[in-house]
Amino acid sequence: MPDTPQTPPAAAEIAALRAEIDTLDDAMHDLLMRRSAVVGRLAGSRAKGSGSPLRPGREAAVLRRLLARHGGPLARERIVRIWREIFMASSAIQGSFSVAVFAPPGQSEEVGLAREHFGPITPMRVHPTAARALAAVSDGDASVAVLPVPAEGEAAERAWWAWLDTPRLQVVARLPFLSVTDGAAALVVAPVPPDASGDDRTLVLFEAETRASRSGVLQALAEAGLIAPSLLLARAGEATLALAEIEGFVSVDDPRLAALPWARRTILGAYAAPVAGDAA
């Protein structure tokens, strides 16, 4: 009898590993289908109501939990990208979702951040001004707007935060969630209030005295018990606008705000604090 051909040991091992991967793929697909079914039930729940499916605080809390338990060769960045796509698929099940991006001519960082966060197949339109991007959200033509992070000394037409229509529109997220050293950043504005993630930053706009200094504003915040990792000052006629990033999720009735010496105190929103990327 002729000898039966033998499978080389290396080929047999590869075949076994590929079969194991196929089994895992099927298991993951089963879980995705089960998850989608639960999301579908949530979308039809009377308890949920008919509001926006956007819950950036909860999404951030989920990602933090997964990253805290994560190990092995799969990069943290990949975990975030996979679950961001799952989040957006869930949002699509619960209702239509689209994005308006303010990207000045010759500047595409915000578009890239929006695509990375909301996914490549989410409908997205780029606008030449912040006002038009925000108007798209106000008019119901877009679910959220993505705008540049406020910067010191920026031109008046780019200082969208100084005239944001709060509380109807509020900042609800900061991009990217996985922090990148010296990388571009953007803020997400939506017609819904932000939801706490457990580790948050609140943006508060103050109208201080004409000659207010950075050190004076920071001292007033500290005396009220508010910690501000960053502070931006802008002159507006006879007043000084101070935009402070405050540690924690601050509500409008927080007694620390009432302790401040300025009459105008406007919460522009809040967002989950970024988490460390793979380099960290």
C-alpha positions in Angstrom: 0.0 0.0 0.0 1.2 3.5 -0.8 2.1 5.6 2.2 -0.6 8.2 3.3 0.8 11.7 2.9 1.5 13.3 6.3 0.6 16.9 7.1 3.8 18.8 8.1 3.7 19.7 11.8 3.9 23.5 11.1 1.0 23.4 8.6 -1.1 21.4 11.1 -0.5 23.9 13.8 -1.4 26.8 11.5 -4.6 25.1 10.5 -5.6 24.5 14.1 -4.9 28.1 15.1 -7.0 29.3 12.1 -9.8 27.0 13.1 -9.7 28.5 16.6 -9.8 32.0 15.2 -12.8 31.1 13.1 -14.6 29.8 16.2 -13.8 33.0 18.1 -15.0 35.1 15.1 -18.3 33.3 15.2 -18.5 33.8 19.0 -17.8 37.5 18.7 -20.4 37.8 15.9 -23.0 36.0 18.1 -22.3 38.5 20.9 -22.5 41.5 18.5 -25.9 40.3 17.3 -27.1 39.8 20.9 -25.8 43.2 21.8 -27.7 44.8 18.8 -30.9 43.0 19.8 -30.6 44.5 23.3 -30.0 47.9 21.8 -33.0 47.5 19.7 -35.1 46.7 22.7 -33.7 49.8 24.4 -34.6 51.9 21.4 -38.2 50.8 21.7 -38.4 51.1 25.5 -41.0 53.5 26.7 -38.8 54.2 29.8 -36.1 55.5 27.5 -38.4 58.0 25.7 -37.6 59.6 22.3 -34.5 61.5 23.2 -31.1 61.4 21.6 -29.1 58.1 21.8 -26.0 60.1 22.4 -24.4 59.2 25.8 -20.7 60.2 25.6 -20.2 60.0 29.3 -21.4 56.4 29.5 -19.3 55.5 26.4 -16.3 57.0 28.1 -17.0 55.0 31.3 -17.3 51.8 29.3 -14.0 52.4 27.5 -12.2 53.2 30.8 -13.5 49.9 32.3 -12.4 47.9 29.3 -9.0 49.6 29.1 -8.5 48.9 32.9 -8.9 45.2 32.3 -7.1 45.0 29.0 -3.9 43.0 28.5 -2.0 41.3 25.7 -0.5 42.5 22.4 -3.7 44.2 21.1 -3.0 48.0 21.4 -5.2 50.2 23.6 -5.9 52.4 20.5 -7.4 49.4 18.7 -9.7 48.6 21.6 -11.0 52.2 21.5 -11.5 52.2 17.7 -13.3 48.8 17.8 -15.7 50.0 20.6 -16.2 53.4 19.0 -17.5 51.6 15.9 -19.8 49.5 18.1 -21.1 52.6 19.8 -21.9 54.3 16.5 -23.6 51.1 15.2 -25.8 51.1 18.3 -26.6 54.8 17.8 -27.6 54.0 14.2 -30.0 51.4 15.5 -31.6 53.9 17.8 -32.1 56.6 15.2 -30.4 58.7 12.5 -27.1 60.3 13.4 -25.0 62.9 11.5 -22.1 65.2 12.2 -21.4 68.9 11.3 -17.7 69.8 11.4 -16.3 73.3 11.4 -13.0 73.1 9.5 -11.5 76.4 8.3 -10.0 76.3 4.8 -6.7 74.5 4.8 -7.3 72.9 8.2 -8.5 69.3 8.3 -7.6 68.2 11.8 -11.2 68.4 13.1 -12.4 66.4 10.2 -9.9 63.6 11.0 -10.8 63.6 14.6 -14.6 63.5 13.8 -14.1 60.5 11.4 -11.9 58.7 14.0 -14.5 59.2 16.8 -17.8 58.8 14.9 -16.8 56.3 12.3 -16.1 56.4 8.6 -19.6 55.7 7.4 -21.4 58.2 9.7 -22.9 61.0 7.6 -20.7 64.1 7.9 -20.7 67.6 6.4 -17.9 70.1 6.7 -18.8 73.8 7.3 -16.5 76.9 6.7 -17.6 78.6 9.9 -18.5 77.6 13.5 -21.8 79.5 13.2 -22.9 77.3 10.3 -21.9 74.1 12.0 -23.8 75.1 15.1 -26.8 76.2 13.1 -26.9 72.7 11.5 -27.4 71.3 15.0 -29.9 73.9 16.1 -31.9 73.3 13.0 -31.9 69.6 13.4 -29.8 69.0 10.3 -27.0 67.4 12.3 -26.9 65.5 15.6 -23.7 67.1 16.8 -21.1 69.7 15.8 -17.3 69.2 16.0 -15.4 72.4 16.7 -11.8 73.4 17.4 -10.7 73.5 21.0 -10.6 77.2 22.2 -7.2 78.8 21.9 -5.6 81.8 23.4 -5.6 84.8 21.1 -7.8 83.3 18.5 -9.7 85.5 16.1 -13.2 86.7 17.1 -15.0 84.6 14.4 -13.3 81.4 15.8 -14.3 82.1 19.4 -17.5 80.2 19.1 -17.5 79.4 22.8 -18.1 83.1 23.7 -21.6 83.1 22.0 -22.6 79.4 22.4 -26.4 79.2 22.8 -26.5 77.5 26.2 -28.1 75.6 27.7 -29.8 74.6 24.5 -26.5 73.6 23.0 -23.7 72.2 25.3 -20.3 70.7 25.0 -20.6 67.0 25.6 -17.2 65.4 24.6 -13.6 66.2 23.8 -11.7 64.4 21.0 -9.7 62.3 21.0 -10.6 60.3 24.0 -7.3 58.5 24.0 -4.8 61.3 24.6 -2.1 62.1 22.1 0.9 64.3 23.1 0.8 67.6 21.2 -1.9 66.3 18.9 -5.0 68.1 17.5 -8.0 68.3 19.7 -11.7 69.2 19.2 -14.9 69.6 21.2 -18.3 68.1 20.5 -21.4 70.2 20.9 -24.9 68.7 21.0 -28.5 69.7 21.8 -28.5 67.5 24.9 -26.9 68.0 28.3 -23.6 66.1 29.0 -23.7 63.0 31.1 -21.1 62.3 33.8 -18.5 59.6 33.2 -16.9 59.5 36.6 -13.8 61.5 35.7 -14.8 64.7 34.0 -13.9 68.3 33.2 -16.5 71.1 33.1 -16.2 74.2 30.9 -17.3 77.4 32.6 -17.4 80.9 31.1 -17.0 83.8 33.4 -17.2 87.5 32.7 -14.6 89.1 35.0 -13.6 92.7 35.5 -11.9 94.6 32.7 -8.3 94.3 33.9 -8.7 90.8 35.3 -5.4 88.9 35.3 -4.8 85.2 34.9 -3.4 84.9 38.4 -6.3 86.8 39.8 -8.9 84.6 38.1 -7.1 81.4 39.2 -6.9 82.7 42.7 -10.6 83.4 42.8 -11.4 80.0 41.5 -9.1 78.3 44.0 -10.6 80.3 46.9 -14.0 79.0 45.8 -12.7 75.4 45.8 -12.5 75.0 42.0 -9.4 73.5 40.4 -8.8 74.8 36.9 -6.1 72.8 34.9 -6.5 75.3 32.1 -7.7 78.9 31.7 -8.2 81.1 28.6 -8.6 84.8 28.8 -10.2 87.0 26.0 -10.9 90.7 26.0 -14.5 91.6 25.0 -15.0 95.3 25.0 -15.1 96.5 28.6 -15.0 93.0 30.1 -12.7 90.0 30.3 -14.0 86.6 29.3 -12.4 83.8 31.2 -13.0 80.2 30.0 -12.0 77.7 32.7 -11.7 74.0 32.4 -12.7 72.8 35.9 -12.0 69.4 37.4 -15.1 67.4 38.0 -18.7 67.4 36.8 -20.0 70.8 38.0 -23.8 71.6 38.1 -25.4 75.0 37.8 -26.5 74.9 41.5 -22.9 74.1 42.7 -22.4 76.4 45.7 -18.8 76.9 44.6 -20.0 78.9 41.6 -22.1 81.1 43.8 -19.0 81.9 45.9 -17.2 83.5 42.9 -17.1 87.3 42.6 -18.5 87.5 39.1 -22.2 87.8 38.2 -22.0 86.0 34.9 -21.2 82.3 35.3 -22.2 80.1 32.4 -21.6 76.4 32.2 -20.8 75.5 28.6 -20.9 71.8 29.1 -18.6 69.0 30.3 -16.7 66.0 28.9 -14.9 62.9 30.0 -11.2 63.5 30.9 -9.0 61.8 28.2 -7.2 58.6 29.1 -3.5 57.7 28.4 -2.6 56.3 25.0 -0.4 53.4 24.1 2.8 55.5 24.5 2.0 55.9 28.2 
